[in-house]
């Protein structure tokens, strides 16, 4: 039985850029898909830990809009892996009452995988446990462009007025309208960039970079990151009192 871990400060919304699967596999002379398979195990471990630590929202960056440029064989393998993941993990999601959500341009995702996505989303939409969001075919600049276009159309159709435009209204047009902005963002794999992920939403998010590749990231590594988060003083532009 695991010992109880307590934190005096915990992020309500944790976001993760899951990076390093391919490099992890290459270092072991394995096919890249093996890194992605190992990464799925890491995701389940992190989900379990997030539930244990009472994190309410978890958003993970699984496949970016730029990832479509990868070799077609790898993209096809990833889409098949996505479909298999959803089928295999559904009982776990149901047992833990995890609500699954997706953000991104899923119209680009192959039809069979998209059907599975929508089915699992529908089956878990009433759950009140962890709110798990997977960013698929996602790019923040595209998201912002789509939001601006929708606002323009709604002004044109007199659904809203130009004077209504503000931060709160704009946020309601983003893919993330159902969830709060992240409190804490972790990027694995050693890179120190945001890679077009939640650029609008992370204006005041605390960021943590780790050299640990995603397939090696688990409960212990998450605890280390959360301990670092505890030390942060979130001023939101104000002076410390």
Buried (B, 14 or more C-beta within 10 A) or exposed (E): EEEEEEBEEBBBBBBBBBBBBBBBBEEEEBBBBBBBBBBBEBBBBBBBBBBEBEBBBBBBBBBBBEBBEBEEEBBEBBBBBBBBBBEEBBEEBEEBEBBBBBBBBBEEBBEEBBEBBEEBBEBBEEBEBBBBBBBBBBBBEBBBEBBEEBBEEBBEEEEBEEEEBEEEEBBEBBBBEEBEBBBBBBBBBEBEEBBBBBBBBBEEBBBBBBEBBBBBBBBEBBBEBBEBBEEBEEEEEEEEE
